[in-house]
Amino acid sequence: MSEWYYAGADQQQHGPVPAQEIGQRLRQGELNQNTLVWRDGMSGWAPLQQFIDEFSPVSDHINAAGNSDKKETAAAAIDNGGDIRTRPVKLPEAVETAAPAESMAAYSPYAAPSASLAMNTAVVQGGEVVYAGFWKRAAAYLLDGLVVGVISYIISMILIVVMMMLFVAGMQSPTPSAVPEAVMLISQVIMQLVGLGISAAYYGGFHSSERQATLGKMVVGIKVVRSDGSRITLSRGIGRFFAIFLSSLPLGFGFIMAGFTARKQALHDMVCDTLVVDKWAFTEHPEWQRHELGTATTVILAIWGVLLLIMILVLVLMATFIGMSVANRFG
């Protein structure tokens, strides 16, 4: 017997359970035809109505409806010259009164144990919009900076190895004096360009993806959208990355603007017509948005706060040690 998973009303994945239990919950009204289900062998989640014949309680419901209904159904089937088993089964009322399956499935946050569910990118206007505040954005940037830094470091190390090999080869050339300097200069330029390119591709690519968020923003639970809630293009995402340099000058004033503007836009958001909002903003479920920081944001900020404190203590200790050394030397 197949084991099934289903997406409950509590927005959580449940299972595995046998098909009979799914049918019982369907008959009791706990589930409906739009409830997302999954079992081994399926490529993704699908509405329950597509597999209604596999759940026995539906036929039980029909059998318990009454002799008159069965007689009418049988008579109608005979009059039509067909078999009663070929007639469409009338579903329970709880199953028939649900919304279209496509709309329910499109906005599901559930993921199958061995299959993925596509993200919905449709824009729903009219609901509440929770804008991402300074601390959520800061936590996302800290995490993204770590990711980009690690990637850039690995690629830079590879380039350094290549450049060192060219350096050694240049030293062995008939005119080695000019080659090392040229190699070192070119390597520095290449590493700077590679780091810039990786950052632009990372932020531009992720912000224009279906999730509309970088890895850091996904963890925090926010996303980048146009002012009307639509997904930004790759070109706009790359342009937004370079516009961040405008917010950095002078002294990060463009970032500080996010704390005073109506929709918490920084300078680069205004330039590129973008907003940073909760991941459930502009969807059919604006009630799922969160005004509070959330656990992920709190943990990220706490970790970075501890690391910053440790760095400050180390610098203070080093300064104290150097001062004492100088005092002992000349005192």
MARDOMI-821310 format. One record per residue (C-alpha): x, y, z; residue number from 1. Coordinates in pm, 1 decimal. Layout:
# residues N
<east->X north->Y up->Z i->NUM> $
...
//
This chain:
# residues 331
<east->0.0 north->0.0 up->0.0 i->1> $
<east->131.8 north->344.6 up->-93.9 i->2> $
<east->237.6 north->585.7 up->179.5 i->3> $
<east->116.4 north->942.3 up->127.3 i->4> $
<east->219.9 north->1286.2 up->250.6 i->5> $
<east->-20.3 north->1579.8 up->264.1 i->6> $
<east->-4.9 north->1954.1 up->335.7 i->7> $
<east->-220.8 north->2032.3 up->637.1 i->8> $
<east->-409.1 north->2345.8 up->732.8 i->9> $
<east->-127.5 north->2427.8 up->976.6 i->10> $
<east->103.3 north->2482.6 up->677.5 i->11> $
<east->308.2 north->2178.0 up->771.0 i->12> $
<east->387.0 north->1855.3 up->590.0 i->13> $
<east->224.6 north->1543.9 up->740.7 i->14> $
<east->286.0 north->1176.9 up->676.1 i->15> $
<east->356.2 north->918.4 up->574.0 i->16> $
<east->1.7 north->784.8 up->607.4 i->17> $
<east->-188.2 north->514.2 up->414.8 i->18> $
<east->-434.6 north->608.1 up->142.4 i->19> $
<east->-725.0 north->493.8 up->363.5 i->20> $
<east->-642.4 north->760.7 up->623.4 i->21> $
<east->-630.7 north->1028.4 up->353.9 i->22> $
<east->-974.9 north->914.3 up->245.2 i->23> $
<east->-1111.1 north->925.1 up->599.3 i->24> $
<east->-986.6 north->1279.9 up->648.6 i->25> $
<east->-1138.7 north->1374.1 up->315.0 i->26> $
<east->-1477.6 north->1234.5 up->417.5 i->27> $
<east->-1463.0 north->1417.2 up->751.5 i->28> $
<east->-1391.5 north->1748.9 up->579.4 i->29> $
<east->-1039.9 north->1787.2 up->722.4 i->30> $
<east->-899.8 north->1768.9 up->369.3 i->31> $
<east->-1046.4 north->1878.7 up->37.2 i->32> $
<east->-982.9 north->1833.7 up->-333.9 i->33> $
<east->-720.1 north->2108.8 up->-331.8 i->34> $
<east->-513.0 north->1961.3 up->-49.7 i->35> $
<east->-164.5 north->1893.8 up->-183.9 i->36> $
<east->-51.4 north->1531.2 up->-162.9 i->37> $
<east->262.0 north->1341.2 up->-258.0 i->38> $
<east->384.2 north->983.6 up->-265.7 i->39> $
<east->690.0 north->805.1 up->-392.4 i->40> $
<east->708.4 north->807.3 up->-771.4 i->41> $
<east->548.6 north->1151.7 up->-818.5 i->42> $
<east->760.0 north->1433.9 up->-959.9 i->43> $
<east->601.1 north->1692.0 up->-731.0 i->44> $
<east->304.8 north->1779.6 up->-513.0 i->45> $
<east->-39.6 north->1765.3 up->-676.0 i->46> $
<east->-401.0 north->1833.7 up->-570.8 i->47> $
<east->-578.4 north->1544.4 up->-402.5 i->48> $
<east->-857.1 north->1551.4 up->-663.0 i->49> $
<east->-620.6 north->1403.2 up->-922.0 i->50> $
<east->-601.1 north->1079.8 up->-720.4 i->51> $
<east->-953.2 north->1070.3 up->-578.9 i->52> $
<east->-1011.4 north->711.4 up->-697.8 i->53> $
<east->-726.3 north->583.2 up->-482.2 i->54> $
<east->-889.5 north->688.9 up->-156.8 i->55> $
<east->-1158.7 north->442.1 up->-46.7 i->56> $
<east->-1366.6 north->671.9 up->178.9 i->57> $
<east->-1511.2 north->844.0 up->-127.8 i->58> $
<east->-1675.3 north->522.2 up->-241.4 i->59> $
<east->-1776.7 north->455.8 up->121.4 i->60> $
<east->-1946.0 north->794.0 up->126.3 i->61> $
<east->-2139.3 north->707.0 up->-186.4 i->62> $
<east->-2236.3 north->364.5 up->-51.2 i->63> $
<east->-2367.7 north->522.8 up->270.2 i->64> $
<east->-2574.8 north->786.0 up->90.1 i->65> $
<east->-2893.4 north->576.6 up->78.7 i->66> $
<east->-3070.4 north->311.1 up->-131.3 i->67> $
<east->-3269.0 north->565.5 up->-330.9 i->68> $
<east->-2956.1 north->740.6 up->-449.8 i->69> $
<east->-2800.2 north->409.5 up->-545.9 i->70> $
<east->-3109.8 north->304.4 up->-733.9 i->71> $
<east->-3121.5 north->631.7 up->-924.9 i->72> $
<east->-2754.7 north->601.5 up->-1008.6 i->73> $
<east->-2794.0 north->241.6 up->-1123.9 i->74> $
<east->-3108.6 north->316.9 up->-1322.4 i->75> $
<east->-2943.6 north->610.0 up->-1492.7 i->76> $
<east->-2646.7 north->397.6 up->-1583.3 i->77> $
<east->-2867.3 north->123.4 up->-1728.0 i->78> $
<east->-3076.0 north->375.6 up->-1922.3 i->79> $
<east->-2760.6 north->509.1 up->-2075.7 i->80> $
<east->-2654.8 north->161.6 up->-2171.3 i->81> $
<east->-2345.2 north->175.9 up->-1957.7 i->82> $
<east->-2193.5 north->25.3 up->-1649.2 i->83> $
<east->-2250.9 north->199.4 up->-1317.4 i->84> $
<east->-1877.4 north->180.5 up->-1251.5 i->85> $
<east->-1810.1 north->412.1 up->-1546.2 i->86> $
<east->-2026.8 north->696.1 up->-1412.8 i->87> $
<east->-1856.6 north->999.7 up->-1252.8 i->88> $
<east->-1855.7 north->980.1 up->-874.7 i->89> $
<east->-2021.8 north->1268.2 up->-691.1 i->90> $
<east->-1775.3 north->1399.2 up->-437.2 i->91> $
<east->-1865.5 north->1494.3 up->-78.5 i->92> $
<east->-1971.6 north->1853.9 up->-19.3 i->93> $
<east->-1649.9 north->1934.0 up->165.7 i->94> $
<east->-1458.4 north->1837.9 up->-145.7 i->95> $
<east->-1672.0 north->2033.7 up->-390.0 i->96> $
<east->-1671.9 north->2369.6 up->-215.8 i->97> $
<east->-1297.8 north->2435.4 up->-233.1 i->98> $
<east->-1114.3 north->2686.5 up->-453.7 i->99> $
<east->-951.4 north->2587.4 up->-784.5 i->100> $
<east->-663.3 north->2347.6 up->-739.1 i->101> $
<east->-424.6 north->2551.7 up->-947.5 i->102> $
<east->-442.2 north->2855.0 up->-720.4 i->103> $
<east->-395.5 north->2645.2 up->-406.4 i->104> $
<east->-104.2 north->2448.2 up->-545.1 i->105> $
<east->70.0 north->2751.0 up->-687.5 i->106> $
<east->110.4 north->2918.5 up->-348.7 i->107> $
<east->199.9 north->2615.2 up->-142.1 i->108> $
<east->510.3 north->2649.7 up->77.8 i->109> $
<east->550.6 north->2274.7 up->112.7 i->110> $
<east->830.4 north->2067.2 up->-31.3 i->111> $
<east->806.5 north->1696.8 up->-111.5 i->112> $
<east->1045.9 north->1457.6 up->61.1 i->113> $
<east->1209.8 north->1374.3 up->-272.2 i->114> $
<east->1061.5 north->1627.9 up->-510.1 i->115> $
<east->1043.0 north->2005.6 up->-531.3 i->116> $
<east->745.5 north->2235.2 up->-566.0 i->117> $
<east->780.8 north->2536.7 up->-794.8 i->118> $
<east->760.0 north->2880.7 up->-637.7 i->119> $
<east->474.8 north->3106.7 up->-739.3 i->120> $
<east->562.5 north->3446.2 up->-886.8 i->121> $
<east->210.8 north->3586.3 up->-943.1 i->122> $
<east->158.0 north->3931.5 up->-792.4 i->123> $
<east->-146.5 north->3982.8 up->-569.4 i->124> $
<east->-227.8 north->4345.2 up->-494.1 i->125> $
<east->-442.2 north->4488.6 up->-216.9 i->126> $
<east->-302.4 north->4307.3 up->85.1 i->127> $
<east->-81.6 north->4429.0 up->364.5 i->128> $
<east->286.1 north->4476.1 up->276.7 i->129> $
<east->548.0 north->4431.2 up->548.7 i->130> $
<east->867.1 north->4611.4 up->450.4 i->131> $
<east->1200.8 north->4470.1 up->561.1 i->132> $
<east->1361.4 north->4689.6 up->825.0 i->133> $
<east->1726.1 north->4773.9 up->880.6 i->134> $
<east->1809.8 north->4476.3 up->1101.2 i->135> $
<east->1660.3 north->4213.3 up->871.6 i->136> $
<east->1844.4 north->4362.1 up->575.1 i->137> $
<east->2165.4 north->4385.6 up->775.6 i->138> $
<east->2143.0 north->4020.0 up->879.0 i->139> $
<east->2086.8 north->3915.7 up->516.5 i->140> $
<east->2382.7 north->4124.9 up->397.5 i->141> $
<east->2609.8 north->3977.0 up->662.2 i->142> $
<east->2523.1 north->3623.0 up->556.3 i->143> $
<east->2547.2 north->3706.3 up->184.9 i->144> $
<east->2882.2 north->3877.0 up->240.3 i->145> $
<east->3013.3 north->3559.1 up->398.7 i->146> $
<east->2891.9 north->3346.3 up->107.4 i->147> $
<east->3033.3 north->3579.5 up->-158.8 i->148> $
<east->3356.9 north->3615.4 up->37.2 i->149> $
<east->3412.5 north->3240.2 up->54.6 i->150> $
<east->3341.2 north->3195.2 up->-317.0 i->151> $
<east->3566.5 north->3486.9 up->-410.7 i->152> $
<east->3842.9 north->3357.2 up->-184.4 i->153> $
<east->3839.3 north->3011.2 up->-344.1 i->154> $
<east->3848.6 north->3151.1 up->-697.1 i->155> $
<east->4117.4 north->3403.3 up->-598.2 i->156> $
<east->4334.9 north->3125.3 up->-459.1 i->157> $
<east->4302.1 north->2936.2 up->-785.9 i->158> $
<east->4399.5 north->3248.4 up->-980.8 i->159> $
<east->4694.6 north->3312.8 up->-750.9 i->160> $
<east->4824.7 north->2961.1 up->-812.5 i->161> $
<east->4791.0 north->3013.6 up->-1187.5 i->162> $
<east->4962.5 north->3351.6 up->-1167.8 i->163> $
<east->5245.4 north->3208.7 up->-958.8 i->164> $
<east->5301.6 north->2944.9 up->-1221.8 i->165> $
<east->5316.8 north->3218.5 up->-1484.4 i->166> $
<east->5547.5 north->3413.3 up->-1255.7 i->167> $
<east->5790.0 north->3121.1 up->-1229.9 i->168> $
<east->5771.4 north->3069.1 up->-1604.8 i->169> $
<east->5843.5 north->3439.5 up->-1656.4 i->170> $
<east->6148.5 north->3424.1 up->-1432.3 i->171> $
<east->6286.5 north->3150.4 up->-1652.0 i->172> $
<east->6230.8 north->3349.2 up->-1970.5 i->173> $
<east->6517.5 north->3524.7 up->-2157.3 i->174> $
<east->6395.5 north->3866.7 up->-2027.8 i->175> $
<east->6269.8 north->3791.9 up->-1675.5 i->176> $
<east->6296.0 north->4146.2 up->-1537.8 i->177> $
<east->5977.1 north->4286.5 up->-1691.2 i->178> $
<east->5763.3 north->3972.0 up->-1679.3 i->179> $
<east->5716.5 north->3936.5 up->-1298.0 i->180> $
<east->5596.0 north->4292.0 up->-1254.6 i->181> $
<east->5350.1 north->4258.1 up->-1542.6 i->182> $
<east->5220.9 north->3927.3 up->-1410.3 i->183> $
<east->5165.6 north->4068.0 up->-1061.1 i->184> $
<east->4984.8 north->4375.1 up->-1194.9 i->185> $
<east->4761.8 north->4168.2 up->-1422.0 i->186> $
<east->4684.6 north->3922.5 up->-1140.9 i->187> $
<east->4571.1 north->4203.6 up->-912.0 i->188> $
<east->4344.5 north->4350.0 up->-1178.8 i->189> $
<east->4197.3 north->4010.1 up->-1264.6 i->190> $
<east->4124.5 north->3924.3 up->-901.0 i->191> $
<east->3949.8 north->4256.0 up->-845.9 i->192> $
<east->3738.2 north->4210.9 up->-1158.3 i->193> $
<east->3656.4 north->3850.4 up->-1066.7 i->194> $
<east->3543.7 north->3952.7 up->-717.9 i->195> $
<east->3326.8 north->4229.3 up->-861.1 i->196> $
<east->3181.2 north->3995.3 up->-1124.1 i->197> $
<east->3098.8 north->3724.7 up->-869.2 i->198> $
<east->2918.6 north->3974.7 up->-646.5 i->199> $
<east->2720.4 north->4123.3 up->-936.7 i->200> $
<east->2622.5 north->3777.8 up->-1064.5 i->201> $
<east->2529.2 north->3657.7 up->-714.7 i->202> $
<east->2305.5 north->3948.2 up->-620.5 i->203> $
<east->2165.0 north->4007.2 up->-968.1 i->204> $
<east->2097.8 north->3640.2 up->-1034.3 i->205> $
<east->1936.3 north->3556.7 up->-702.7 i->206> $
<east->1726.6 north->3873.1 up->-683.7 i->207> $
<east->1584.9 north->3806.0 up->-1031.0 i->208> $
<east->1520.7 north->3436.5 up->-962.0 i->209> $
<east->1183.2 north->3281.9 up->-875.7 i->210> $
<east->1250.9 north->3324.2 up->-504.7 i->211> $
<east->1350.6 north->3689.0 up->-560.7 i->212> $
<east->1606.7 north->3664.5 up->-283.2 i->213> $
<east->1969.5 north->3585.7 up->-214.2 i->214> $
<east->2061.6 north->3302.4 up->20.7 i->215> $
<east->2081.9 north->3547.0 up->309.2 i->216> $
<east->1741.1 north->3694.9 up->232.6 i->217> $
<east->1589.9 north->3345.4 up->200.7 i->218> $
<east->1713.4 north->3260.5 up->550.0 i->219> $
<east->1581.7 north->3586.4 up->693.3 i->220> $
<east->1252.5 north->3558.9 up->501.6 i->221> $
<east->1259.3 north->3868.8 up->279.6 i->222> $
<east->1278.9 north->3936.3 up->-93.9 i->223> $
<east->1344.1 north->4212.2 up->-349.4 i->224> $
<east->1060.5 north->4324.7 up->-578.6 i->225> $
<east->964.0 north->4615.8 up->-800.4 i->226> $
<east->751.5 north->4889.3 up->-645.3 i->227> $
<east->440.6 north->4710.3 up->-780.3 i->228> $
<east->545.5 north->4377.2 up->-628.0 i->229> $
<east->661.7 north->4214.7 up->-953.3 i->230> $
<east->987.9 north->4026.5 up->-996.0 i->231> $
<east->1288.7 north->4228.0 up->-1110.7 i->232> $
<east->1485.4 north->4141.6 up->-1423.7 i->233> $
<east->1846.6 north->4023.1 up->-1427.5 i->234> $
<east->1965.5 north->4353.5 up->-1572.9 i->235> $
<east->1786.1 north->4548.6 up->-1299.9 i->236> $
<east->1928.9 north->4313.8 up->-1037.8 i->237> $
<east->2284.0 north->4372.6 up->-1161.7 i->238> $
<east->2218.0 north->4745.8 up->-1186.9 i->239> $
<east->2087.6 north->4744.3 up->-829.0 i->240> $
<east->2411.5 north->4584.2 up->-712.3 i->241> $
<east->2623.6 north->4861.0 up->-865.4 i->242> $
<east->2380.8 north->5123.9 up->-735.7 i->243> $
<east->2469.5 north->5006.2 up->-384.1 i->244> $
<east->2794.1 north->5199.5 up->-424.4 i->245> $
<east->2581.5 north->5515.3 up->-437.1 i->246> $
<east->2431.7 north->5426.5 up->-100.4 i->247> $
<east->2780.3 north->5377.0 up->39.7 i->248> $
<east->2881.3 north->5736.7 up->-31.1 i->249> $
<east->2924.6 north->5943.1 up->165.8 i->250> $
<east->2959.1 north->5743.9 up->490.2 i->251> $
<east->2674.1 north->5509.6 up->403.9 i->252> $
<east->2410.3 north->5782.9 up->405.7 i->253> $
<east->2214.8 north->5601.1 up->132.6 i->254> $
<east->2170.3 north->5299.2 up->360.2 i->255> $
<east->2061.3 north->5517.5 up->653.2 i->256> $
<east->1780.6 north->5653.6 up->434.4 i->257> $
<east->1604.2 north->5316.6 up->466.0 i->258> $
<east->1522.5 north->5405.5 up->825.4 i->259> $
<east->1340.7 north->5724.9 up->732.2 i->260> $
<east->1165.1 north->5664.7 up->399.9 i->261> $
<east->798.8 north->5562.2 up->389.2 i->262> $
<east->861.8 north->5219.1 up->236.8 i->263> $
<east->1205.0 north->5168.8 up->398.1 i->264> $
<east->1387.1 north->5223.9 up->70.0 i->265> $
<east->1760.0 north->5287.5 up->62.4 i->266> $
<east->1906.1 north->5518.2 up->-202.9 i->267> $
<east->1982.8 north->5230.4 up->-440.6 i->268> $
<east->1622.5 north->5106.7 up->-401.6 i->269> $
<east->1491.4 north->5446.0 up->-507.7 i->270> $
<east->1726.7 north->5460.9 up->-804.8 i->271> $
<east->1626.8 north->5112.9 up->-925.1 i->272> $
<east->1257.1 north->5125.4 up->-825.4 i->273> $
<east->1282.2 north->4828.1 up->-588.5 i->274> $
<east->1148.0 north->4732.3 up->-247.1 i->275> $
<east->1268.7 north->4484.1 up->13.0 i->276> $
<east->965.3 north->4314.4 up->166.8 i->277> $
<east->857.0 north->4004.7 up->354.9 i->278> $
<east->860.5 north->3692.1 up->139.3 i->279> $
<east->480.2 north->3661.4 up->167.1 i->280> $
<east->412.9 north->4017.8 up->54.8 i->281> $
<east->217.7 north->4053.3 up->-271.7 i->282> $
<east->89.9 north->3694.4 up->-247.2 i->283> $
<east->-246.6 north->3539.4 up->-162.1 i->284> $
<east->-130.1 north->3495.5 up->197.2 i->285> $
<east->-20.8 north->3836.3 up->328.3 i->286> $
<east->-132.8 north->3721.4 up->672.7 i->287> $
<east->173.4 north->3495.2 up->684.6 i->288> $
<east->406.6 north->3795.4 up->690.4 i->289> $
<east->608.8 north->3858.9 up->1004.3 i->290> $
<east->663.0 north->4199.5 up->1162.8 i->291> $
<east->908.6 north->4069.5 up->1423.1 i->292> $
<east->1275.3 north->3998.5 up->1352.7 i->293> $
<east->1240.3 north->3621.9 up->1365.3 i->294> $
<east->1474.6 north->3354.4 up->1496.0 i->295> $
<east->1709.8 north->3350.0 up->1194.7 i->296> $
<east->1768.5 north->3725.3 up->1203.5 i->297> $
<east->1823.6 north->3722.7 up->1578.7 i->298> $
<east->2074.4 north->3436.2 up->1561.5 i->299> $
<east->2272.0 north->3591.9 up->1274.7 i->300> $
<east->2292.3 north->3930.9 up->1445.8 i->301> $
<east->2387.6 north->3768.8 up->1777.3 i->302> $
<east->2671.7 north->3569.4 up->1619.2 i->303> $
<east->2810.1 north->3870.9 up->1435.5 i->304> $
<east->2774.3 north->4080.0 up->1750.9 i->305> $
<east->2980.3 north->3829.6 up->1949.0 i->306> $
<east->3245.4 north->3816.1 up->1675.6 i->307> $
<east->3260.4 north->4195.7 up->1663.5 i->308> $
<east->3298.6 north->4211.4 up->2040.1 i->309> $
<east->3580.6 north->3957.4 up->2026.4 i->310> $
<east->3757.9 north->4160.3 up->1756.9 i->311> $
<east->3727.4 north->4476.9 up->1965.0 i->312> $
<east->3866.6 north->4301.0 up->2272.6 i->313> $
<east->4157.5 north->4163.1 up->2070.3 i->314> $
<east->4239.2 north->4509.6 up->1934.2 i->315> $
<east->4219.6 north->4659.9 up->2283.3 i->316> $
<east->4449.3 north->4391.9 up->2423.4 i->317> $
<east->4695.7 north->4440.4 up->2137.7 i->318> $
<east->4696.0 north->4817.2 up->2186.3 i->319> $
<east->4746.0 north->4771.8 up->2560.1 i->320> $
<east->5030.9 north->4527.1 up->2507.1 i->321> $
<east->5203.3 north->4756.5 up->2257.7 i->322> $
<east->5160.2 north->5054.7 up->2489.6 i->323> $
<east->5307.1 north->4865.1 up->2782.0 i->324> $
<east->5599.0 north->4747.3 up->2567.6 i->325> $
<east->5676.4 north->5102.6 up->2457.1 i->326> $
<east->5647.4 north->5232.2 up->2812.9 i->327> $
<east->5885.6 north->4964.2 up->2944.8 i->328> $
<east->6133.6 north->5031.4 up->2665.6 i->329> $
<east->6155.5 north->5404.6 up->2713.4 i->330> $
<east->6050.5 north->5430.5 up->3075.6 i->331> $
//
